[in-house]
Amino acid sequence: MVESNNQNREWYLFDAENEVLGRLSTKVANKLRGKDKTAFRDNIDTGDYAVVINADKIRVTGKKDEQKVYHHHTGYLGHLKTVTYSELLESKPEEIIKHAVRGMLPNNKLREQFMGRLKIYSGNKHPHQNVKFKGQE
């Protein structure tokens, strides 16, 4: 049986420039869960680290850049906040990828562990320069 705490985790670098949001998110979610490994178990965390750069250059297909809307509720009565894709891309482009990947992960106790290993940066520079990346996709 695989123990999740005594394994070496790999680091993967994903460049989001001119990538479609959904296709990139599925690749990232599969690496975070460890679905490409032979020791994959859905109840054990066997995933790797994922670093996504150029999040501000991600693209979507069709008219989603004008029509896609993100909602969140503050918890107060009548405080449903709505923001469009293009507004969110200008202000916080990391949140777009984070929201897409989070929706592709299972809704259980492991989701926050998976999301903790996801690092998203809007520019080309990131603080993980000394890390040896296994793959660049």
N, CA, C and O of each residue as an XYZ file, in Angstrom:
548
protein
N       0.838     -1.180      0.000
C       0.000      0.000      0.000
C       0.884      1.245      0.000
O       1.938      1.260      0.637
N       0.471      2.258     -0.692
C       1.248      3.480     -0.830
C       0.927      4.418      0.327
O      -0.240      4.703      0.595
N       1.947      4.889      1.001
C       1.774      5.903      2.036
C       1.968      7.271      1.391
O       2.906      7.468      0.619
N       1.096      8.204      1.702
C       1.177      9.509      1.049
C       2.273     10.391      1.633
O       2.691     11.349      0.983
N       2.754     10.095      2.847
C       3.717     10.992      3.467
C       5.165     10.596      3.218
O       6.059     11.381      3.531
N       5.435      9.427      2.676
C       6.824      9.033      2.450
C       7.111      8.814      0.964
O       7.715      7.810      0.587
N       6.694      9.718      0.153
C       6.961      9.627     -1.280
C       7.589     10.925     -1.763
O       7.426     11.976     -1.142
N       8.302     10.843     -2.865
C       8.860     12.074     -3.434
C       7.882     12.567     -4.487
O       7.426     11.821     -5.354
N       7.587     13.822     -4.378
C       6.663     14.445     -5.318
C       7.461     15.190     -6.384
O       8.449     15.859     -6.083
N       7.026     15.066     -7.611
C       7.669     15.740     -8.733
C       7.051     17.129     -8.909
O       5.958     17.405     -8.414
N       7.767     17.988     -9.616
C       7.295     19.332     -9.943
C       7.090     19.417    -11.449
O       7.955     18.994    -12.216
N       5.958     19.956    -11.877
C       5.645     20.129    -13.288
C       5.368     21.602    -13.559
O       4.699     22.276    -12.776
N       5.891     22.091    -14.678
C       5.699     23.477    -15.085
C       4.757     23.512    -16.285
O       4.994     22.842    -17.290
N       3.696     24.292    -16.174
C       2.720     24.452    -17.244
C       2.736     25.902    -17.700
O       2.622     26.815    -16.883
N       2.879     26.116    -19.008
C       2.838     27.460    -19.573
C       1.443     27.679    -20.153
O       1.035     26.979    -21.080
N       0.716     28.647    -19.607
C      -0.674     28.874    -20.001
C      -0.816     29.795    -21.200
O      -1.937     30.124    -21.590
N       0.288     30.217    -21.791
C       0.210     31.142    -22.919
C      -0.442     30.456    -24.113
O       0.025     29.414    -24.574
N      -1.530     31.052    -24.609
C      -2.312     30.553    -25.747
C      -2.856     29.147    -25.530
O      -3.089     28.425    -26.500
N      -3.062     28.747    -24.289
C      -3.680     27.460    -23.979
C      -5.161     27.684    -23.698
O      -5.551     28.728    -23.175
N      -5.978     26.700    -24.049
C      -7.400     26.763    -23.749
C      -7.587     26.413    -22.275
O      -6.955     25.485    -21.771
N      -8.439     27.139    -21.597
C      -8.597     27.024    -20.150
C      -8.949     25.608    -19.703
O      -8.313     25.081    -18.790
N      -9.929     24.993    -20.314
C     -10.370     23.670    -19.890
C      -9.344     22.582    -20.145
O      -9.188     21.670    -19.333
N      -8.654     22.670    -21.249
C      -7.663     21.643    -21.580
C      -6.453     21.726    -20.670
O      -5.912     20.700    -20.259
N      -6.026     22.932    -20.353
C      -4.921     23.095    -19.416
C      -5.338     22.642    -18.018
O      -4.554     22.009    -17.310
N      -6.553     22.960    -17.626
C      -7.018     22.625    -16.280
C      -7.109     21.121    -16.064
O      -6.829     20.643    -14.964
N      -7.491     20.370    -17.078
C      -7.554     18.919    -16.913
C      -6.164     18.323    -16.748
O      -5.977     17.397    -15.958
N      -5.187     18.845    -17.486
C      -3.815     18.363    -17.328
C      -3.298     18.642    -15.923
O      -2.682     17.782    -15.294
N      -3.555     19.856    -15.439
C      -3.089     20.244    -14.104
C      -3.784     19.413    -13.034
O      -3.134     18.948    -12.097
N      -5.093     19.220    -13.158
C      -5.842     18.451    -12.159
C      -5.370     17.002    -12.106
O      -5.295     16.418    -11.025
N      -5.053     16.420    -13.248
C      -4.568     15.040    -13.262
C      -3.200     14.918    -12.611
O      -2.928     13.923    -11.939
N      -2.336     15.902    -12.794
C      -1.022     15.876    -12.135
C      -1.161     16.071    -10.629
O      -0.456     15.427     -9.852
N      -2.066     16.954    -10.213
C      -2.268     17.191     -8.785
C      -2.809     15.949     -8.080
O      -2.443     15.674     -6.937
N      -3.669     15.208     -8.752
C      -4.235     13.993     -8.159
C      -3.303     12.801     -8.274
O      -3.399     11.867     -7.477
N      -2.397     12.812     -9.254
C      -1.504     11.685     -9.461
C      -2.131     10.585    -10.287
O      -1.761      9.420    -10.145
N      -3.075     10.932    -11.149
C      -3.783      9.923    -11.926
C      -2.910      9.255    -12.980
O      -3.274      8.201    -13.504
N      -1.765      9.851    -13.298
C      -0.882      9.266    -14.292
C       0.084      8.261    -13.679
O       0.891      7.674    -14.400
N       0.023      8.052    -12.380
C       0.943      7.139    -11.701
C       0.327      5.750    -11.577
O      -0.893      5.598    -11.527
N       1.182      4.753    -11.528
C       0.687      3.392    -11.371
C       0.204      3.127     -9.954
O      -0.607      2.225     -9.739
N       0.682      3.886     -8.995
C       0.285      3.709     -7.596
C      -0.920      4.571     -7.235
O      -1.140      4.844     -6.055
N      -1.702      5.006     -8.214
C      -2.832      5.897     -7.946
C      -3.924      5.168     -7.185
O      -4.357      4.081     -7.566
N      -4.356      5.791     -6.104
C      -5.529      5.360     -5.357
C      -6.360      6.614     -5.121
O      -5.817      7.673     -4.808
N      -7.655      6.498     -5.269
C      -8.468      7.703     -5.142
C      -8.634      8.167     -3.704
O      -9.084      9.290     -3.477
N      -8.283      7.333     -2.721
C      -8.412      7.751     -1.329
C      -7.080      8.130     -0.697
O      -7.035      8.451      0.490
N      -5.991      8.100     -1.468
C      -4.662      8.448     -0.968
C      -4.092      9.545     -1.861
O      -4.233      9.500     -3.083
N      -3.458     10.514     -1.250
C      -2.880     11.637     -1.980
C      -1.525     11.228     -2.552
O      -0.536     11.163     -1.822
N      -1.479     10.954     -3.850
C      -0.234     10.560     -4.514
C       0.177     11.564     -5.580
O       0.997     11.246     -6.441
N      -0.375     12.762     -5.537
C      -0.166     13.739     -6.596
C       1.145     14.482     -6.513
O       1.916     14.313     -5.569
N       1.387     15.309     -7.516
C       2.612     16.082     -7.655
C       2.299     17.572     -7.546
O       1.142     17.974     -7.424
N       3.360     18.381     -7.594
C       3.230     19.834     -7.593
C       3.022     20.315     -9.025
O       3.539     19.719     -9.971
N       2.267     21.390     -9.174
C       2.036     21.985    -10.488
C       2.229     23.495    -10.387
O       1.630     24.154     -9.537
N       3.079     24.033    -11.270
C       3.324     25.472    -11.338
C       2.826     25.951    -12.696
O       3.271     25.461    -13.734
N       1.908     26.903    -12.688
C       1.340     27.450    -13.917
C       1.829     28.886    -14.056
O       1.639     29.707    -13.159
N       2.463     29.181    -15.196
C       2.933     30.542    -15.455
C       2.127     31.133    -16.615
O       1.441     30.410    -17.338
N       2.219     32.440    -16.779
C       1.508     33.190    -17.825
C      -0.008     32.990    -17.740
O      -0.672     32.788    -18.756
N      -0.538     33.047    -16.537
C      -1.978     32.873    -16.351
C      -2.772     34.001    -16.994
O      -3.949     33.825    -17.310
N      -2.151     35.144    -17.190
C      -2.861     36.265    -17.806
C      -2.999     36.111    -19.316
O      -3.678     36.917    -19.952
N      -2.373     35.095    -19.902
C      -2.443     34.887    -21.349
C      -3.259     33.649    -21.711
O      -3.154     33.137    -22.825
N      -4.071     33.167    -20.770
C      -4.931     32.010    -21.035
C      -6.060     32.451    -21.964
O      -6.438     33.622    -21.977
N      -6.596     31.512    -22.738
C      -7.681     31.883    -23.637
C      -8.834     30.898    -23.489
O      -8.670     29.785    -22.991
N      -9.985     31.334    -23.928
C     -11.177     30.496    -23.930
C     -11.738     30.486    -25.343
O     -11.434     31.368    -26.145
N     -12.549     29.499    -25.640
C     -13.098     29.366    -26.983
C     -14.468     30.028    -27.058
O     -15.131     30.240    -26.043
N     -14.867     30.341    -28.255
C     -16.189     30.908    -28.480
C     -16.328     32.310    -27.926
O     -15.388     33.104    -27.965
N     -17.511     32.608    -27.409
C     -17.792     33.934    -26.862
C     -17.708     33.947    -25.341
O     -18.281     34.823    -24.693
N     -16.995     32.979    -24.771
C     -16.931     32.903    -23.314
C     -16.236     34.103    -22.696
O     -16.517     34.450    -21.549
N     -15.336     34.744    -23.427
C     -14.666     35.916    -22.856
C     -15.646     37.067    -22.614
O     -15.380     37.935    -21.783
N     -16.771     37.083    -23.326
C     -17.785     38.108    -23.106
C     -18.942     37.604    -22.250
O     -19.572     38.388    -21.541
N     -19.229     36.297    -22.310
C     -20.452     35.783    -21.707
C     -20.249     35.011    -20.409
O     -21.188     34.893    -19.622
N     -19.052     34.482    -20.161
C     -18.852     33.664    -18.963
C     -18.887     34.536    -17.719
O     -18.280     35.606    -17.681
N     -19.605     34.069    -16.700
C     -19.812     34.842    -15.481
C     -19.456     33.973    -14.281
O     -19.819     32.798    -14.229
N     -18.748     34.554    -13.321
C     -18.403     33.885    -12.070
C     -19.225     34.507    -10.942
O     -19.322     35.730    -10.835
N     -19.815     33.655    -10.105
C     -20.618     34.118     -8.976
C     -19.959     33.688     -7.677
O     -19.320     32.637     -7.616
N     -20.115     34.499     -6.641
C     -19.805     34.043     -5.291
C     -20.644     34.837     -4.308
O     -20.979     35.998     -4.542
N     -20.974     34.189     -3.210
C     -21.852     34.794     -2.219
C     -21.046     35.139     -0.984
O     -20.240     34.335     -0.516
N     -21.263     36.340     -0.453
C     -20.497     36.798      0.702
C     -20.999     36.201      2.005
O     -20.276     36.210      3.001
N     -22.208     35.686      2.021
C     -22.795     35.154      3.240
C     -23.870     36.057      3.801
O     -24.634     35.641      4.672
N     -23.943     37.279      3.321
C     -24.980     38.203      3.758
C     -26.154     38.159      2.785
O     -25.994     37.835      1.608
N     -27.318     38.486      3.295
C     -28.528     38.448      2.503
C     -28.431     39.409      1.318
O     -28.161     40.595      1.505
N     -28.648     38.909      0.111
C     -28.637     39.755     -1.072
C     -27.268     40.146     -1.575
O     -27.166     41.042     -2.413
N     -26.214     39.515     -1.104
C     -24.856     39.885     -1.500
C     -24.259     38.842     -2.444
O     -23.176     38.319     -2.184
N     -24.943     38.546     -3.514
C     -24.417     37.665     -4.541
C     -23.573     38.508     -5.485
O     -24.099     39.374     -6.185
N     -22.267     38.262     -5.509
C     -21.353     39.045     -6.335
C     -21.165     38.351     -7.675
O     -21.019     37.130     -7.733
N     -21.167     39.118     -8.737
C     -21.029     38.597    -10.086
C     -19.916     39.350    -10.791
O     -19.856     40.579    -10.742
N     -19.030     38.601    -11.450
C     -17.940     39.213    -12.208
C     -17.780     38.417    -13.503
O     -17.888     37.191    -13.497
N     -17.523     39.111    -14.608
C     -17.370     38.432    -15.890
C     -15.939     37.925    -16.060
O     -15.033     38.303    -15.317
N     -15.763     37.071    -17.046
C     -14.446     36.495    -17.325
C     -13.435     37.581    -17.674
O     -12.307     37.556    -17.183
N     -13.825     38.526    -18.508
C     -12.874     39.560    -18.938
C     -12.477     40.477    -17.782
O     -11.327     40.909    -17.709
N     -13.411     40.780    -16.877
C     -13.075     41.589    -15.705
C     -12.123     40.847    -14.777
O     -11.181     41.433    -14.243
N     -12.373     39.557    -14.589
C     -11.525     38.755    -13.713
C     -10.148     38.544    -14.328
O      -9.156     38.455    -13.604
N     -10.072     38.463    -15.658
C      -8.786     38.309    -16.331
C      -7.917     39.546    -16.137
O      -6.696     39.429    -16.032
N      -8.517     40.713    -16.089
C      -7.754     41.942    -15.872
C      -7.310     42.092    -14.425
O      -6.179     42.501    -14.162
N      -8.189     41.766    -13.486
C      -7.869     42.013    -12.078
C      -7.106     40.860    -11.434
O      -6.050     41.087    -10.842
N      -7.612     39.625    -11.532
C      -6.981     38.465    -10.888
C      -6.980     37.273    -11.845
O      -7.851     36.411    -11.730
N      -6.041     37.192    -12.778
C      -6.064     36.084    -13.741
C      -5.777     34.725    -13.104
O      -6.147     33.694    -13.667
N      -5.129     34.704    -11.947
C      -4.842     33.432    -11.285
C      -6.125     32.748    -10.829
O      -6.203     31.520    -10.803
N      -7.126     33.540    -10.471
C      -8.374     32.984     -9.950
C      -9.146     32.206    -11.012
O      -9.912     31.302    -10.676
N      -8.960     32.539    -12.273
C      -9.665     31.829    -13.344
C      -9.191     30.385    -13.412
O     -10.006     29.463    -13.447
N      -7.886     30.189    -13.430
C      -7.342     28.833    -13.490
C      -7.619     28.096    -12.189
O      -7.938     26.907    -12.202
N      -7.501     28.788    -11.077
C      -7.756     28.172     -9.774
C      -9.198     27.663     -9.686
O      -9.441     26.566     -9.181
N     -10.139     28.449    -10.171
C     -11.547     28.066    -10.145
C     -11.799     26.865    -11.047
O     -12.555     25.966    -10.679
N     -11.183     26.837    -12.216
C     -11.391     25.734    -13.153
C     -10.793     24.433    -12.624
O     -11.418     23.377    -12.717
N      -9.579     24.508    -12.067
C      -8.931     23.301    -11.543
C      -9.680     22.796    -10.317
O      -9.865     21.589    -10.160
N     -10.109     23.694     -9.456
C     -10.839     23.310     -8.245
C     -12.125     22.562     -8.590
O     -12.508     21.626     -7.887
N     -12.789     22.969     -9.665
C     -14.005     22.290    -10.084
C     -13.763     20.911    -10.660
O     -14.689     20.104    -10.736
N     -12.530     20.623    -11.070
C     -12.203     19.315    -11.634
C     -11.660     18.343    -10.599
O     -11.435     17.173    -10.909
N     -11.449     18.805     -9.388
C     -10.962     17.940     -8.322
C     -12.144     17.389     -7.535
O     -13.211     18.004     -7.515
N     -11.970     16.237     -6.886
C     -13.086     15.655     -6.132
C     -13.456     16.511     -4.925
O     -12.599     17.153     -4.318
N     -14.725     16.510     -4.592
C     -15.218     17.312     -3.474
C     -15.141     16.482     -2.189
O     -16.155     16.002     -1.684
N     -13.924     16.325     -1.676
C     -13.718     15.590     -0.436
C     -12.585     16.229      0.359
O     -12.159     17.341      0.044
N     -12.098     15.544      1.376
C     -11.087     16.115      2.265
C      -9.744     16.331      1.574
O      -8.938     17.134      2.045
N      -9.487     15.640      0.479
C      -8.199     15.757     -0.197
C      -8.117     16.978     -1.107
O      -7.024     17.350     -1.534
N      -9.235     17.602     -1.408
C      -9.237     18.705     -2.365
C      -8.319     19.845     -1.925
O      -7.587     20.390     -2.751
N      -8.340     20.212     -0.667
C      -7.505     21.318     -0.198
C      -6.019     20.955     -0.221
O      -5.177     21.829     -0.426
N      -5.689     19.684     -0.015
C      -4.291     19.256     -0.146
C      -3.836     19.373     -1.591
O      -2.717     19.809     -1.860
N      -4.696     18.987     -2.517
C      -4.368     19.120     -3.934
C      -4.173     20.590     -4.304
O      -3.203     20.943     -4.975
N      -5.091     21.439     -3.868
C      -5.021     22.860     -4.208
C      -3.823     23.542     -3.554
O      -3.334     24.550     -4.064
N      -3.349     23.012     -2.446
C      -2.171     23.571     -1.794
C      -0.902     23.363     -2.591
O       0.067     24.103     -2.417
N      -0.891     22.365     -3.464
C       0.277     22.099     -4.306
C       0.192     22.779     -5.665
O       1.073     22.593     -6.503
N      -0.845     23.558     -5.893
C      -1.008     24.296     -7.143
C      -0.492     25.714     -6.956
O      -0.964     26.439     -6.080
N       0.473     26.111     -7.775
C       1.056     27.453     -7.728
C       0.784     28.124     -9.071
O       1.161     27.600    -10.120
N       0.129     29.282     -9.038
C      -0.260     29.975    -10.265
C       0.320     31.380    -10.244
O       0.199     32.093     -9.247
N       0.956     31.781    -11.358
C       1.570     33.103    -11.470
C       1.147     33.739    -12.782
O       1.091     33.073    -13.815
N       0.847     35.040    -12.736
C       0.344     35.713    -13.931
C       1.452     36.054    -14.915
O       1.188     36.169    -16.111
N       2.655     36.215    -14.457
C       3.746     36.548    -15.358
C       4.586     35.335    -15.709
O       4.215     34.192    -15.442
N       5.732     35.619    -16.318
C       6.654     34.560    -16.713
C       7.580     34.168    -15.570
O       8.163     33.084    -15.589
N       7.721     35.040    -14.577
C       8.637     34.775    -13.470
C       7.897     34.114    -12.319
O       6.729     34.402    -12.059
N       8.605     33.220    -11.634
C       8.043     32.549    -10.468
C       9.161     32.294     -9.468
O      10.324     32.228     -9.867
N       8.849     32.149     -8.177
C       9.886     31.976     -7.152
C      10.431     30.558     -7.042
O      11.160     30.259     -6.096
N      10.104     29.692     -7.966
C      10.553     28.299     -7.910
C      11.670     28.040     -8.923
O      11.685     26.997     -9.577
N      12.591     28.971     -9.052
C      13.666     28.843    -10.039
C      14.645     27.727     -9.675
O      15.236     27.114    -10.563
N      14.822     27.457     -8.382
C      15.794     26.447     -7.972
C      15.227     25.033     -8.009
O      15.959     24.075     -7.760
N      13.956     24.882     -8.310
C      13.328     23.565     -8.376
C      13.593     22.951     -9.743
O      13.515     23.630    -10.767
N      13.907     21.660     -9.748
C      14.113     20.950    -11.014
C      12.768     20.375    -11.463
O      12.223     19.470    -10.831
N      12.248     20.915    -12.558
C      10.957     20.469    -13.057
C      11.131     19.198    -13.864
O      12.045     19.084    -14.681
N      10.238     18.239    -13.625
C      10.308     16.989    -14.363
C       9.799     17.169    -15.787
O      10.376     16.631    -16.731
N       8.736     17.913    -15.935
C       8.172     18.107    -17.264
C       7.669     19.511    -17.451
O       7.193     20.146    -16.511
N       7.777     19.994    -18.674
C       7.213     21.289    -19.022
C       6.164     21.049    -20.084
O       6.463     20.546    -21.167
N       4.939     21.411    -19.769
C       3.839     21.134    -20.690
C       3.106     22.400    -21.015
O       2.141     22.376    -21.780
